Amino acid sequence: MFTVCRIPGICAGNTLKSMGVKVTVLQIDCSTAESVPKRVERVLGLIDQQAPECEFMLLPELWNVGAFDLEASRAHAQPIDGALPTALARKAREHGIWLHGGSFCEKAGADLHNTSVLFNPEGELAAYYRKVHVFTYAREQDTMTPGKNYVMVETPLGLTGLATCYDARFPEMFRAMRIAGAQAFVIPSGWPIPRIGQWDALLPARAVENQAWVIACNQTGVQGRHQLGGSSVIIDPLGNVLAHGGETETVLGAEIDIQIGKDWRAEFPAIDDLVDSPVITV
């Protein structure tokens, strides 16, 4: 099931979409040694520093508590209009940028969700996405209730699909959004070093097979026995990596021309050859 958010003024033919879009990715050190209040204060300051250089900014998954600290996620759970989302909305409005605030632990009634939030330049909640594929390998399901919808939203990047971390392993999700018109995917994450080679393989694949932009922001740092792997990326629809982070906290940036994806799809319309064929065993 899809949720598609369409924002007035951001549509096909809009002048902004034919120009380069300045994208910034904040790859944050989310080590447990730093307290949650200190990290939130520090990251809000980083947003202030980097916002003048960008139009669209992306933060990691569960960056306030650390992706693998589910106990801290429960302790700092809050509603969609809680203190953290409200602070992020204020930053988007103050700087007039599209701010994807990564994800946080959302409290919705009796349920908790791993929810990513995207704010427009007016500070309005343009879209939110509750992670559909919870990471059962690390028992995320013991804390987080899976979401039910794939979510796309009109942004300066075009129709943009929202995904989170483990979702990258499920090409069916991205293909479904591609068929529905997605031109770009944004993916906040908390991906560890032991599997970072898989991260580096999966993200270009999602870009190439869907002829779409992929912008992915990972954490760095140490959370218990887990070392987060960084390697945040900005990848064009042909699979070219325009920016790639290392294993430490850093800021990535690139100017994205969304016309590249449109032109490549027109020149090489692979999606038209997609065949829904039955599987047989012989």
URURPE-V586981 format. One record per residue. N is the residue number from 1. RES is the residue in one letter. PHI is phi in radians with two decimals (none if undefined). Layout:
# URURPE-V586981
n->{N & N}
res->{RES & RES}
phi->{PHI & PHI}
This chain:
# URURPE-V586981
n->{1 & 2 & 3 & 4 & 5 & 6 & 7 & 8 & 9 & 10 & 11 & 12 & 13 & 14 & 15 & 16 & 17 & 18 & 19 & 20 & 21 & 22 & 23 & 24 & 25 & 26 & 27 & 28 & 29 & 30 & 31 & 32 & 33 & 34 & 35 & 36 & 37 & 38 & 39 & 40 & 41 & 42 & 43 & 44 & 45 & 46 & 47 & 48 & 49 & 50 & 51 & 52 & 53 & 54 & 55 & 56 & 57 & 58 & 59 & 60 & 61 & 62 & 63 & 64 & 65 & 66 & 67 & 68 & 69 & 70 & 71 & 72 & 73 & 74 & 75 & 76 & 77 & 78 & 79 & 80 & 81 & 82 & 83 & 84 & 85 & 86 & 87 & 88 & 89 & 90 & 91 & 92 & 93 & 94 & 95 & 96 & 97 & 98 & 99 & 100 & 101 & 102 & 103 & 104 & 105 & 106 & 107 & 108 & 109 & 110 & 111 & 112 & 113 & 114 & 115 & 116 & 117 & 118 & 119 & 120 & 121 & 122 & 123 & 124 & 125 & 126 & 127 & 128 & 129 & 130 & 131 & 132 & 133 & 134 & 135 & 136 & 137 & 138 & 139 & 140 & 141 & 142 & 143 & 144 & 145 & 146 & 147 & 148 & 149 & 150 & 151 & 152 & 153 & 154 & 155 & 156 & 157 & 158 & 159 & 160 & 161 & 162 & 163 & 164 & 165 & 166 & 167 & 168 & 169 & 170 & 171 & 172 & 173 & 174 & 175 & 176 & 177 & 178 & 179 & 180 & 181 & 182 & 183 & 184 & 185 & 186 & 187 & 188 & 189 & 190 & 191 & 192 & 193 & 194 & 195 & 196 & 197 & 198 & 199 & 200 & 201 & 202 & 203 & 204 & 205 & 206 & 207 & 208 & 209 & 210 & 211 & 212 & 213 & 214 & 215 & 216 & 217 & 218 & 219 & 220 & 221 & 222 & 223 & 224 & 225 & 226 & 227 & 228 & 229 & 230 & 231 & 232 & 233 & 234 & 235 & 236 & 237 & 238 & 239 & 240 & 241 & 242 & 243 & 244 & 245 & 246 & 247 & 248 & 249 & 250 & 251 & 252 & 253 & 254 & 255 & 256 & 257 & 258 & 259 & 260 & 261 & 262 & 263 & 264 & 265 & 266 & 267 & 268 & 269 & 270 & 271 & 272 & 273 & 274 & 275 & 276 & 277 & 278 & 279 & 280 & 281 & 282}
res->{M & F & T & V & C & R & I & P & G & I & C & A & G & N & T & L & K & S & M & G & V & K & V & T & V & L & Q & I & D & C & S & T & A & E & S & V & P & K & R & V & E & R & V & L & G & L & I & D & Q & Q & A & P & E & C & E & F & M & L & L & P & E & L & W & N & V & G & A & F & D & L & E & A & S & R & A & H & A & Q & P & I & D & G & A & L & P & T & A & L & A & R & K & A & R & E & H & G & I & W & L & H & G & G & S & F & C & E & K & A & G & A & D & L & H & N & T & S & V & L & F & N & P & E & G & E & L & A & A & Y & Y & R & K & V & H & V & F & T & Y & A & R & E & Q & D & T & M & T & P & G & K & N & Y & V & M & V & E & T & P & L & G & L & T & G & L & A & T & C & Y & D & A & R & F & P & E & M & F & R & A & M & R & I & A & G & A & Q & A & F & V & I & P & S & G & W & P & I & P & R & I & G & Q & W & D & A & L & L & P & A & R & A & V & E & N & Q & A & W & V & I & A & C & N & Q & T & G & V & Q & G & R & H & Q & L & G & G & S & S & V & I & I & D & P & L & G & N & V & L & A & H & G & G & E & T & E & T & V & L & G & A & E & I & D & I & Q & I & G & K & D & W & R & A & E & F & P & A & I & D & D & L & V & D & S & P & V & I & T & V}
phi->{none & -1.92 & -2.05 & -2.08 & -1.77 & -1.99 & -1.75 & -0.95 & 1.59 & -1.99 & -2.69 & -1.01 & 1.62 & -1.13 & -0.99 & -1.02 & -1.25 & -1.59 & -1.84 & -1.18 & -1.90 & -1.41 & -1.95 & -2.18 & -2.05 & -1.70 & -1.48 & -1.75 & -1.33 & -1.98 & -1.11 & -1.09 & -1.07 & -1.62 & -1.20 & -1.05 & -1.04 & -1.15 & -1.16 & -1.05 & -1.07 & -1.15 & -1.21 & -1.06 & -1.17 & -1.11 & -1.04 & -1.02 & -1.17 & -1.62 & -1.02 & -1.08 & -1.73 & -2.52 & -2.01 & -2.39 & -2.18 & -2.26 & -1.95 & -1.38 & -1.24 & 0.75 & -1.18 & -1.21 & -1.99 & 1.71 & -1.09 & -1.71 & -1.74 & -1.22 & -1.10 & -1.17 & -1.01 & -1.10 & -1.16 & -1.91 & -1.10 & -2.71 & -1.25 & -1.08 & -1.89 & -1.28 & -1.09 & -1.19 & -1.00 & -1.13 & -1.14 & -1.16 & -1.04 & -1.11 & -1.14 & -1.04 & -1.21 & -1.06 & -1.76 & 1.11 & -2.16 & -1.42 & -2.11 & -1.56 & -1.43 & 1.12 & -2.19 & -2.52 & -1.48 & -1.57 & -1.69 & -2.24 & 1.15 & -1.52 & -1.76 & -2.01 & -2.29 & -1.52 & -2.00 & -1.67 & -2.27 & -2.21 & -1.94 & -1.53 & -1.12 & -1.56 & 1.44 & -1.50 & -1.30 & -1.30 & -2.88 & -2.37 & -2.34 & -1.62 & -0.88 & -1.40 & -1.69 & -1.28 & -1.49 & -1.13 & -1.02 & -1.88 & 1.09 & -1.05 & -1.13 & -1.23 & -2.00 & -1.76 & -1.49 & -1.09 & -1.30 & -2.04 & -2.18 & -1.38 & -2.24 & -2.19 & -2.60 & -1.29 & -2.37 & -1.07 & -1.46 & 1.69 & -1.18 & -2.00 & -1.54 & -1.77 & -2.56 & -2.45 & 0.79 & -0.94 & -0.94 & -1.06 & -1.42 & -2.08 & -1.07 & -1.05 & -1.11 & -1.23 & -1.13 & -1.07 & -1.22 & -1.07 & -1.07 & -1.43 & 2.01 & -1.07 & -1.91 & -2.62 & -2.26 & -2.06 & -2.40 & -1.31 & -2.66 & -2.34 & -1.85 & -1.48 & -1.01 & -1.02 & -2.02 & -1.20 & -1.09 & -1.23 & -0.97 & -1.16 & -1.52 & -1.21 & -1.19 & -1.06 & -1.09 & -1.10 & -1.21 & -1.15 & -1.21 & -1.92 & 0.87 & -2.35 & -1.21 & -2.18 & -2.13 & -2.25 & -2.11 & -1.85 & -1.55 & -2.22 & 1.81 & -2.04 & -2.25 & 1.09 & -1.56 & -1.81 & -1.83 & -1.39 & -1.76 & 1.03 & 1.09 & -1.02 & -2.51 & -2.19 & -2.18 & -1.49 & -1.17 & -1.72 & 1.64 & -1.33 & -1.52 & -1.49 & -2.66 & -2.55 & -1.51 & -1.56 & -1.75 & -2.07 & -1.03 & -2.80 & -2.08 & -1.87 & -2.61 & -2.79 & -1.76 & -1.78 & -1.82 & -1.21 & -1.12 & -0.99 & -1.14 & -1.10 & -1.13 & -1.16 & -1.14 & -1.23 & -1.29 & -2.31 & -1.39 & -1.04 & -1.05 & -1.20 & -1.68 & -1.14 & -2.04 & -1.61 & -1.92 & -1.20 & -1.73 & -2.14 & -1.95 & -2.06}
